[in-house]
Amino acid sequence: MGYSVGQVARLAGITVRTLHHYDEIGLLGPSGRSHAGHRRYEDDDLDRLQQILFYRELGFPLDEVAVLLDDPDTDPREHLRRQHHLLTARIAELQKMAEAVEHAMEAKKMGINLTPEEKFEVFGDDPEKYNDEVEQRWGDTDAYRESQRRTARYTKADWQRVQDEAKDWGDRYGALMDEGEAPEGERAMAMAEEHRQHICRWFYECPYELHRCLGDMYVADERFKAFYDGMRPGLAEHVRGAIHANADRHA
């Protein structure tokens, strides 16, 4: 019997109006109609819709998407290969962006004892790129002022230690997830506590309620989510759960 326009909209997370628009411009029409004349979508229609949504997410204009999908010389598998390549490149860029934001948020880089060359060497991106955003969001907090005060004295060797500790923590947390540890498990909560202590040691005092907020941000902000999921897929959600569980047991 196929799928109604409402069912397809719910499955794809888009609106019925969007599906009507795709039909009107010839981008995606239903393969059939019900006896009452209502649109009915088949599996092939859903496959095409998936391709459309992938390309749309990647920023392609709809008219260009139509040209790509209607090219008779392009194998459908080629679309998936192209989209995989583009998405992988975007993920890599988001990971770099998230890493820069993390460093900027936790240790505003202006004034640290590094040359511009050393800053790029340590962080792999312009460490001051997000200073305006950081200052706007957290500039009036004690944590921000404390982080700025501490990090102003850090040397290149200090920052390298920060990086090495963070990488070691990420590797161990990923291994813990691979072993099936639940976010509320003892080892996961211990890793969450280690994460909190890392912030306290290097940047600012991070009480449990503030740590909860950071955990929520690691999932809500796509840049942070990409950074943590870049260590291990699903890590952002997992560590947020561990942070909350750890905070609960210390409440």
PyMOL commands that set and color helices and strands:
alter all, ss='L'
color gray80, all
select helices_A, chain A and resi 5-12+16-24+43-57+62-69+76-106+116-123+131-138+142-151+156-178+186-202+208-220+222-231+235-249
alter helices_A, ss='H'
color red, helices_A
select strands_A, chain A and resi 3-4+32-33+39-41
alter strands_A, ss='S'
color yellow, strands_A
deselect
rebuild
show_as cartoon
